[in-house]
């Protein structure tokens, strides 16, 4: 069973937008990965240009005699999955009252809330979209899974949030392009149904 340890978390916390906060950098160590005879170490940073967590460097340490690090082994390392898992552990989300909460606490609270107004739903969609972007996950997938809607509906929600001025310029441009692509796809294939999963299991 894979295990994750977070080390050397930078005290400098970056406000990544829409109530999402993340350390400037940290280190992640993952052990117990299938087919990887050792520990994978990654230095992860928040890149302000890409606006998401990224791996700055990755190394593999073998367990000991009888093991070796090979190119085949290195190809088996899912760097982005490791970044997403580690980022979900260190990210913090604003909540009412001025406090912040962890990724897991935020998702659990969101799922317990039974009634939200349309505006509240749009604001949660914006926060989820930014959260997905920051931790290097699919932002529309996160909105879809955590609000229990299809990818098509998640795209339309984000487009309504863009029109209502609830997103920043860069996110707005990204959402506009995604909405156009979604419209073109639906013309030929019909609405895209979201996955039946209850959401990402990492970091909860």
C-alpha positions in Angstrom: 0.0 0.0 0.0 1.6 3.3 -1.0 2.4 5.7 1.8 3.1 9.4 1.5 5.3 11.5 3.9 5.4 15.3 3.5 8.6 17.0 4.6 10.2 20.5 4.6 7.1 22.5 4.1 8.0 26.1 3.3 6.5 28.6 5.8 5.8 31.0 2.9 2.1 30.4 2.0 0.8 31.6 -1.4 -2.7 32.8 -1.9 -3.5 31.0 -5.2 -6.8 32.7 -5.7 -10.5 31.9 -5.0 -9.7 31.1 -1.3 -7.0 28.5 -2.1 -3.7 28.7 -0.2 -0.6 26.5 -0.8 3.0 26.5 0.5 5.6 27.8 -1.9 7.4 24.4 -1.8 7.6 21.1 0.0 9.1 17.6 -0.3 7.1 14.4 -0.7 8.4 10.9 -0.2 6.3 8.0 -1.5 7.0 4.3 -0.6 5.2 1.1 -1.3 4.5 1.9 -5.0 3.9 -1.3 -7.1 7.0 -2.2 -9.1 9.1 0.5 -7.5 11.7 -1.1 -5.2 12.4 1.9 -3.1 11.4 5.4 -2.2 10.4 8.2 -4.6 11.4 11.6 -3.5 10.0 14.8 -5.1 10.6 18.5 -4.5 7.3 20.1 -5.4 6.7 23.9 -5.9 3.8 26.1 -6.7 4.5 27.7 -10.1 2.9 31.1 -10.3 3.1 31.1 -14.2 1.5 27.7 -14.6 -0.7 28.4 -11.5 -0.4 24.9 -10.1 1.8 22.6 -8.1 4.6 21.0 -10.2 7.5 18.7 -9.6 10.8 20.6 -9.6 12.9 17.4 -9.2 12.3 13.7 -8.7 14.7 11.0 -7.5 14.4 7.3 -6.7 16.4 5.6 -3.9 16.6 1.8 -4.1 15.8 -0.2 -1.0 19.2 -1.9 -0.9 21.3 -4.7 -2.3 19.5 -6.6 -5.0 17.6 -3.6 -6.3 18.5 -1.2 -9.0 17.1 2.0 -10.5 16.5 1.5 -14.3 15.0 3.5 -17.1 12.1 1.1 -17.1 11.5 1.7 -13.4 11.6 5.5 -14.0 9.0 5.3 -16.7 6.6 3.6 -14.2 6.7 6.6 -11.8 3.5 8.6 -12.1 4.9 12.0 -11.3 1.7 14.0 -11.8 -0.3 11.6 -9.6 2.4 12.0 -6.9 2.2 15.8 -7.2 -1.6 15.7 -6.9 -1.6 13.5 -3.9 1.0 15.6 -2.1 -0.6 18.9 -3.0 -3.9 17.8 -1.7 -2.2 17.2 1.7 -0.8 20.7 2.0 -3.4 22.9 0.4 -5.8 24.9 2.5 -9.2 26.4 1.7 -10.8 29.5 3.2 -14.1 29.0 5.1 -16.5 31.4 6.7 -15.2 33.0 9.8 -11.7 33.6 8.5 -10.4 30.1 9.2 -9.0 27.7 6.7 -9.5 24.0 6.3 -7.8 21.0 4.7 -8.8 19.5 1.4 -10.4 16.6 3.0 -12.4 18.7 5.5 -13.6 21.0 2.8 -14.8 18.2 0.6 -16.6 16.4 3.5 -18.3 19.6 4.5 -19.3 20.4 1.0 -20.9 17.0 0.6 -22.9 17.3 3.9 -24.5 20.6 2.7 -27.9 19.7 1.3 -29.2 23.0 0.1 -27.3 25.8 -1.7 -28.6 28.6 -3.8 -27.6 28.9 -7.4 -25.1 31.6 -6.6 -23.6 29.5 -3.8 -23.3 26.6 -6.2 -21.5 28.8 -8.7 -19.1 30.1 -6.0 -18.4 26.5 -4.8 -17.8 25.5 -8.5 -15.3 28.4 -8.8 -13.5 27.3 -5.7 -13.5 23.6 -6.7 -12.2 24.6 -10.2 -9.3 26.6 -8.7 -8.6 23.8 -6.2 -8.4 21.2 -9.0 -6.1 23.5 -11.0 -3.8 24.2 -8.0 -3.3 20.6 -7.0 -2.7 19.6 -10.7 -5.9 17.7 -11.1 -8.6 18.1 -13.8 -10.5 21.2 -12.6 -13.7 20.4 -14.5 -13.5 16.8 -13.3 -13.3 18.0 -9.7 -16.3 20.3 -10.1 -18.3 17.5 -11.7 -17.5 14.9 -9.1 -17.8 17.0 -6.0 -21.0 18.8 -7.0 -22.5 15.6 -8.5 -23.1 17.0 -12.0 -22.0 16.0 -15.5 -18.9 17.4 -17.1 -21.3 19.3 -19.5 -23.1 20.9 -16.5 -19.8 21.7 -14.8 -18.7 23.5 -17.9 -21.9 25.5 -18.1 -21.7 26.4 -14.4 -18.2 27.7 -14.9 -19.3 29.7 -18.0 -22.1 31.3 -16.0 -19.6 32.1 -13.3 -17.4 33.7 -15.9 -20.3 35.8 -17.3 -21.2 36.8 -13.7 -17.6 38.0 -13.1 -16.8 35.4 -10.4 -13.5 34.3 -11.9 -10.3 36.1 -12.7 -9.3 37.0 -16.3 -7.0 34.0 -16.8 -9.5 31.5 -15.5 -12.3 33.2 -17.5 -10.4 32.8 -20.7 -9.7 29.2 -20.0 -13.3 28.5 -19.1 -14.5 30.4 -22.3 -12.4 28.1 -24.5 -13.6 25.0 -22.6 -17.2 26.1 -23.0 -16.7 26.6 -26.8 -15.1 23.2 -27.1 -17.9 21.6 -25.1 -20.6 23.2 -27.3 -18.8 21.8 -30.4 -18.6 18.3 -28.9 -22.2 18.3 -27.9 -23.3 19.3 -31.4 -21.8 16.0 -32.6 -22.0 13.6 -29.7 -24.6 15.0 -27.2 -24.0 15.9 -23.5 -21.0 14.3 -21.8 -22.0 12.5 -18.7 -19.7 12.7 -15.7 -18.1 9.7 -14.0 -20.1 7.8 -11.3 -17.2 8.0 -8.9 -17.8 9.9 -5.6 -14.6 11.8 -6.3 -10.8 11.6 -5.9 -9.7 9.4 -3.0 -6.3 11.0 -2.5 -5.6 13.2 0.4 -8.8 12.7 2.4 
